[in-house]
Every structure is written in C-alpha cells, then in structure tokens.
Amino acid sequence: MIRSMTGYGKKETQWEDKRISIEIRALNSKNADVNLRTPSYLRELDTEIRKRLATKMFRGKIDLSLFFEFNGQNAPTKINTQVVRAYMEQLKDLGDATSSERLALAMRLPDTLSADRDGLEAEEKAVVFKLLDSVITDLNKYRADEGAELEKEFIHRINLIENHLEEVKKVDPERNQKIELKLREALADLKIEIDANRFEQELIFYLEKFDITEEKVRLKNHLDYFKKIMKSDDPVGKKLGFIAQEMGREINTIGSKANHAALQKIVVQMKDELEKIKEQLLNVL
C-alpha cells in the first residue's frame, strides 16, 4: 500500500482546567527529521514523543507542536516581579522610553519568568500520549489517502511503459533486419570477394552486440516487481526508488543499442514516463 510522506493532523482535548493541543505537519525527507515545539516543563516527554513519531510515522520531515492552555490560577509559569522592576529601573537610566516600552523590553530579558511546575503527573502524561496517538492515526490516514492517488498514477505510468515495451518487441525484428541489410549493402559496395561463412560468423557476432533480449526481459521483471512491491504494507518508497533506478538502466541500455530511429523514439517515451514516476517517488513513504 502506497503512503505519502506528506500529511497534517491536529487535535485538542480538555483535561480538568487545561486545554491540550497537538499539531503535526509532515513533509518528504530521506530520513526521520523530527522537530518538536513543546513548553519547557514538558521537555521530559520529548524522548518518548520522538520515539512514537519514528515508530509510527517511519520517516519524513515531521514538525510537532504541543500546547497547554491553563487558567490563570494554574499557569505553569509566574512573573518574577522584583526582577522585572529591577530591569525597568536600569532601563530608565539608559534613555528616554515610556513605561510600556521598558516593560516590553524587560520581559524579554533572562529570569523574568519562573516555572512553578517540575513536570506532568502520570495521568496528564497518559492524556498527552493518547492525544498524540490519535493525531498520528489521523495523519497516517491522510498519508494513506494521498498515497492511494499516487498508486493510481504509478500504475498508469507503469502500464504506459509496458505498452512501449511491447512496441519495442514488435520493432526489434525489423531493426535486426535493417542492420543486417545495411551491412550487406556496405559490403557489396566494396566490390570484393569474401568468405561467406566468415561473413555470417562476423554478422552474428555484430548483431549480438546490439541484441536487447536480456534488457527486455529484465525491464519486464522490474515492472512486475514494482507493481508487486506497491501492495506491501511496509514503507516502500526507498525500495521503489531502487527498482526505478534499475528500470532506468535497462531503458538506457536499450537506447544505447538501438541503432534504429523508431526504437530510439520509443526509448525516449519510456524515459519520459519513468522520470514522472521518479519525481512522484520522492514523496512516497
């Protein structure tokens, strides 16, 4: 099952006199790149949050924001009024400014806020992680829905490449005949006597250099394997990327051996479809 790396989820819950809000945004990335925005008194949860994100979301650029809204009585931080007043007195001596301007500047200086809470109670932690799991579930559903659309696109492109491969199989015999005819005509123009048996041996050797039978078989196998891997329940983005690279090698080899205008045209069309697949694979989990 194809899943996108892009996703968004947000949920809120009320617990006692607090409102807890978690928002997660995910974008494509080669690895799990997790960025957390949490209040200082919740930092003890960071390790477990990162672990859950990596386990359930696998990879991607993941930004998580966790907010607690308290009522005034239970606010997690208090203003150090004595420190703020001392800052304002010092600022007053430095130049002309209104009280509001000095207060705004003083509040940005160190130690103006103090935390009254050392951390969360066990029940609060349970509420946070339950909400986190719910947001991850919603985001992964978003990823699955977007992945389903990507899968349709991949199947469409793979089918087009398969159609082009069938055209290659039809053109190939004609191509061999034209190569052989060109060689015989070129030799005839030389107007010299040759050993017929030696010529046939050299002709077979020459045609073998342009033979694309193995490339056609391998490309078909890669196309079938690509479609099979898409059905896996595990993250398949990297594996599909490797398969696409192998498909590209076979297509390029067919092109290098083509020596035939019609076949070269088909190769260009296959490359075009493969590039579209590779571009979309960058966003596959």
C-alpha positions in Angstrom: 0.0 0.0 0.0 1.5 3.3 -1.1 1.6 6.1 1.5 2.6 9.6 1.0 5.1 11.3 3.3 3.1 14.5 3.3 0.4 14.8 6.0 -1.3 17.0 8.5 -3.1 16.3 11.8 -4.4 18.4 14.7 -6.5 17.6 17.7 -7.4 19.2 21.1 -8.7 17.8 24.3 -9.9 19.2 27.6 -8.5 17.7 30.8 -9.5 19.3 34.1 -8.8 23.0 33.7 -6.4 22.6 30.8 -6.8 22.5 27.1 -4.2 20.3 25.4 -3.5 20.8 21.7 -1.2 18.8 19.4 -0.5 19.7 15.7 1.7 17.6 13.4 2.9 18.5 9.9 4.9 16.1 7.7 6.8 16.6 4.5 9.1 14.4 2.4 12.6 13.7 3.7 15.1 10.8 3.2 15.1 10.1 6.9 13.1 10.8 10.1 13.8 14.5 10.7 11.7 15.4 13.8 11.4 18.9 15.1 9.5 19.5 18.4 7.9 22.7 19.8 7.0 22.0 23.4 6.9 24.1 26.6 10.0 23.8 28.9 8.1 21.9 31.6 7.1 19.3 29.0 10.6 18.5 27.8 10.7 15.3 29.8 8.2 13.9 27.2 10.4 14.7 24.2 12.2 11.4 24.0 9.1 9.3 24.2 7.3 11.7 21.6 10.3 11.3 19.2 10.2 7.5 19.7 6.5 7.3 18.9 6.8 9.5 15.9 9.7 7.5 14.4 7.9 4.2 15.2 4.5 5.1 13.7 5.5 7.6 11.0 8.8 6.0 9.9 10.3 8.9 8.1 9.8 12.4 6.7 10.3 15.9 7.9 8.0 15.9 10.9 7.1 19.1 12.8 5.1 18.7 16.1 3.7 21.5 18.2 2.3 20.7 21.7 0.4 23.4 23.6 -1.1 23.5 27.1 -3.6 26.3 27.9 -4.1 26.9 31.7 -6.4 29.2 33.5 -4.7 32.0 35.4 -4.6 30.1 38.7 -2.8 27.1 37.5 -0.5 28.8 35.0 2.8 26.9 34.7 5.0 30.0 34.9 4.9 33.1 37.1 6.3 36.6 36.5 9.3 37.5 38.8 8.0 40.9 39.6 11.1 42.0 41.5 13.4 41.1 38.6 11.2 42.9 36.1 11.1 46.0 38.3 14.9 45.9 38.6 15.3 45.7 34.9 12.9 48.6 34.3 14.9 50.8 36.7 18.1 50.0 34.9 16.5 50.7 31.5 15.1 54.0 32.8 18.7 55.2 33.4 19.8 54.3 29.9 17.5 56.6 28.0 14.0 58.0 27.4 11.3 55.5 26.9 7.7 55.0 28.1 6.9 52.6 30.9 5.2 50.3 28.4 8.3 50.2 26.2 10.5 49.4 29.1 8.2 46.7 30.3 8.1 45.1 26.9 11.9 45.1 26.7 12.3 43.9 30.3 10.0 40.9 29.8 12.4 39.6 27.0 15.4 39.6 29.4 16.5 36.5 31.3 14.9 35.2 34.5 11.7 37.3 34.2 9.6 34.1 34.3 9.9 31.2 36.7 8.3 27.7 36.4 6.2 26.5 39.3 5.8 23.0 37.8 8.6 20.5 37.6 6.7 18.3 35.1 3.4 16.4 34.5 1.6 13.9 36.6 1.2 10.4 35.4 -2.5 10.9 34.4 -1.6 14.1 32.5 1.1 12.2 30.6 -1.4 9.5 29.7 -3.8 12.1 28.3 -1.0 13.7 26.2 0.1 10.4 24.7 -3.4 9.3 24.0 -4.0 12.5 22.1 -0.7 12.1 20.3 -1.6 8.6 19.1 -4.9 9.9 17.9 -3.2 12.7 15.9 -0.7 10.3 14.4 -3.6 8.0 13.4 -5.4 10.8 11.6 -2.2 12.0 9.9 -1.4 8.4 8.7 -4.9 8.2 7.3 -4.2 11.4 5.4 -1.0 9.9 4.1 -2.8 6.7 3.0 -5.5 8.7 1.1 -2.8 10.7 -0.7 -0.8 7.5 -1.3 -3.9 5.9 -3.0 -3.8 8.7 -5.5 -0.1 8.2 -6.1 -0.6 4.5 -6.6 -3.1 5.2 -9.4 -0.6 7.5 -11.0 2.2 4.9 -10.7 0.0 2.1 -12.2 -0.9 4.4 -15.1 2.8 5.2 -15.8 3.9 1.6 -15.4 1.2 0.4 -17.8 2.4 3.0 -20.4 6.0 1.8 -20.1 4.7 -1.8 -20.6 2.9 -0.7 -23.7 6.0 0.9 -25.0 8.0 -2.3 -24.2 5.5 -4.3 -26.4 6.2 -1.8 -29.2 9.9 -2.5 -28.7 9.3 -6.2 -29.1 7.5 -5.5 -32.4 10.1 -3.2 -33.7 13.1 -5.3 -32.7 13.0 -8.0 -35.5 12.6 -5.2 -38.2 15.6 -3.4 -36.6 17.8 -6.5 -36.9 16.8 -7.0 -40.5 17.7 -3.4 -41.3 21.1 -3.7 -39.5 21.9 -6.8 -41.5 20.7 -5.2 -44.7 22.9 -2.2 -44.2 26.0 -4.4 -43.6 25.4 -6.4 -46.7 24.9 -3.3 -48.8 28.0 -1.7 -47.4 30.0 -4.8 -48.2 28.5 -5.1 -51.7 29.6 -1.5 -52.4 33.2 -2.6 -51.7 33.0 -5.0 -54.6 35.4 -7.5 -53.2 35.2 -11.3 -52.7 34.6 -12.5 -49.2 34.3 -15.8 -47.4 30.6 -16.4 -47.0 31.0 -18.5 -43.8 33.3 -16.0 -42.2 30.9 -13.2 -43.1 28.0 -15.0 -41.4 30.0 -15.5 -38.3 31.0 -11.9 -38.1 27.4 -10.8 -38.8 26.1 -13.0 -35.9 28.8 -11.5 -33.6 27.9 -8.0 -34.7 24.2 -8.5 -34.2 24.8 -10.0 -30.8 26.3 -6.7 -29.7 23.0 -5.0 -30.5 20.8 -7.7 -29.1 18.4 -6.4 -26.4 16.6 -9.6 -25.4 18.1 -9.6 -21.9 17.2 -6.0 -21.4 13.6 -6.6 -22.5 13.2 -9.5 -20.1 14.8 -7.6 -17.1 12.8 -4.5 -17.8 9.6 -6.6 -17.7 10.6 -8.2 -14.5 11.3 -4.8 -12.9 7.9 -3.5 -14.0 6.2 -6.6 -12.5 8.2 -6.3 -9.3 7.4 -2.6 -9.0 3.7 -3.4 -9.0 4.1 -6.2 -6.5 6.1 -4.1 -4.0 3.4 -1.3 -4.2 1.0 -3.8 -2.5 3.2 -4.2 0.6 2.0 -2.9 3.9 5.5 -1.7 4.8 7.1 1.6 3.8 8.2 1.0 0.2 9.4 4.4 -1.0 13.1 3.6 -0.9 12.7 0.2 -2.4 10.6 1.5 -5.3 13.3 4.1 -5.9 15.9 1.4 -6.3 13.6 -0.5 -8.7 13.0 2.6 -10.7 16.8 3.1 -11.0 17.2 -0.5 -12.4 14.4 0.2 -14.8 16.3 3.3 -16.0 19.4 1.2 -16.5 17.6 -1.2 -18.8 15.9 1.5 -20.8 19.2 3.4 -21.2 20.9 0.2 -22.4 18.1 -0.4 -24.9 18.6 3.1 -26.2 22.4 2.7 -26.5 22.0 -0.5 -28.5 19.0 0.8 -30.6 20.7 1.9 -33.8 17.2 2.4 -35.1 15.2 5.7 -35.2 11.8 4.1 -34.3 13.3 2.3 -31.4 15.0 5.4 -30.2 11.7 7.2 -30.2 10.1 4.6 -28.0 13.0 4.7 -25.6 12.6 8.5 -25.2 8.9 7.9 -24.4 9.7 5.3 -21.8 12.3 7.6 -20.2 9.7 10.4 -20.0 7.3 8.1 -18.2 10.0 6.9 -15.8 11.1 10.4 -14.9 7.5 11.2 -13.9 7.5 8.1 -11.7 10.8 9.1 -10.1 9.5 12.6 -9.4 6.5 11.3 -7.5 8.6 8.6 -5.7 10.3 11.4 -3.7 7.1 11.8 -1.7 6.4 8.1 -1.1 6.9 6.8 2.4 
